[in-house]
Amino acid sequence: MTTPNKTPPGADPKQLERTGTVREIGSQAVWSLSSCKPGFGVDQLRDDNLETYWQSDGSQPHLVNIQFRRKTTVKTLCIYADYKSDESYTPSKISVRVGNNFHNLQEIRQLELVEPSGWIHVPLTDNHKKPTRTFMIQIAVLANHQNGRDTHMRQIKI
C-alpha cells in the first residue's frame, strides 16, 4: 500500500508542464471508462476544468483505461480529487495497473486516499526510480469514502 505524494498547493501538472519539468502525454492515448453518466465521461475528465468530473454509473470497481499506440515511458500519474465537493463519491482506495493489454495488467500501486483535496501525484517508477514503459494503464477505483457506490474523478494527467 502506498501513500501518494501530496504536492504543495498550486503544483498542478499544467504549471509543471509550463516550467518544462514534465510533459503531459495523455493526448497520445485512447481513453475509455467502465461506465459513466451521460455528460460526465472522458471529455470532462480531460477538459482541464476542475469543476467538471467523470461520474461512474455501475458497480465497482470503476475503471479508467488509458491505451497508447506504442510502448510509452510514463513517470507520474496525476489525479485531482476533491473530498469537500464530492464526499461519498470521492475515491478512498485506488489500484494502478500497467501492461500490454487488458489480459496482462499487473498492479504496480495501491493507494489509500484520506479525504483528498487537490492534485495527487502517483509515481509510476520501479524500486530504482526508473520510469515504467507500457502500452496500457488502468486506474481502478476499489472503494469510495462513506461506502459510496459511484465515483467522481475531476481530472487525470499523465
N, C-alpha and C positions, 0 to 999 in steps of 0.2 A: 504494500500500500504506500503510495507516495503522496506527500503534501505538495501541492503545486506552488510554484514561486509566485508570490504576490509582488506586483510591481508598484512602484510609487505612483500616486495619482498623476494622471497625465501621460504616463509612459505607455500610451496606446500604440499598436503596431503602425498606424498611419504616421505618427510623429517619428517613430524609429526609422521608418522607410525614408522619410524626408531627409534624415541625417545621413543616410547611406549605410546605416548599421545593418539593416535587414532588407530583404526583398520579398514582397508578398507574391506567392505563386499560385494562389487559389484559382485565378482565372485560366490557368493552364489545365485545370481538371474538369471532369464531368461530375456534377454533384447530384445525389439522389437521397431521398428520405424514405424511411419505412412507412410513414403516414404524415398527413398534415391536414389541418382545417383549411377550407378554401380561402385563399388570400393571405395565408400565413405559412408560406413554403420557402423554397430555396431563394427566391428573389428577395424576400425580406431578410433572410439570414445573411445575405451577401451585399445588401444595399448601402452599407456604411452609415446607416441610421440607427442609433442606439434606442430609438423609440419604437422601432418595429421589431418583430421577432417571428421565429418559426414556432408554431404550436402543433405538437403531435396530436394524433386522433386515433387512438387504439391502445392495445395492450403493450406493456413493457416487455423486453427492452425497446426503447425508441432509438432508431439508428440514423446516423448521418454517414453516407458513403461518399468518399472522395476518391475518384479514379483518374489516374494520369495515363496519357497515351504511351509514355515511355518511362522507364525506371528513373525516378526523380529523387534527388537528395533533399531531405527535409530535416530541418534543425529544431523548429519550435512550432507548436500548435497554440494559438491564442483563442480563448473563448471569453466572450463577455456575458456575464451573468449578473442579475440584479435582484437579490432576495427581497429588498424593500418593495419593489414594484410587483414582483411575481409570486411571492410567498410560496404556496404549496406547489406551484408549477416549476420552482427552481430545482435543478438537479442537485442531489446530495451525493450520489455515487456514480462515477463515470469510468468506463473502460475504454482505453485507446488501443486499437488493434491495427497491425500492418501485415501486408502480404502481397502476393501477386494477383490474387482474385478472391472472390467470396469463399472459395473452398479451402484456402490455406492460411486464413488470417490467424495471427498469433497476438495475444495480449502482450503489450510492452509496458503499459502503465495502467494502474487503477488508482483513481483519485477519490478522496473523501472531501467534499466541499461543505464547509460550515457557514451558512448564511453569506455566500459570496456577494461582493459588490464591486464590480469593476472587471478589468482585464485579468485573466488568469493565464499565465504563460506556462505551458507544459513542455519540458524539454523532450525531444524525440531522439535522444542520443543514447549510445550504449555506455557501458561502465568506463570506457576510455574517452568519453566525451566526443566520440565520433558520430556524426550525423547519420540518420537512417536513410538507406536507399530503398525505395519501394515503388510499386505500381499503385498501391491502394492503401488508404487509411480509413478506418471505420471508428466512429465515435459512438459508443453505446451508453445511453442513459439507463442505468440499472435501478435507480431509486431517486425519488424526489423528497424534498422536505415535507414534513407533516403527512407522509404517506400519500402524497398527491399522485394522481393517475397520469394525466397528460403533462407534458413538459414545455417550457419556453426556453429557447436559446436566442439571444439577441443578435450576436454576431460571432462568426468564426473566421479566423485568418490563419494562413499557413505561411 
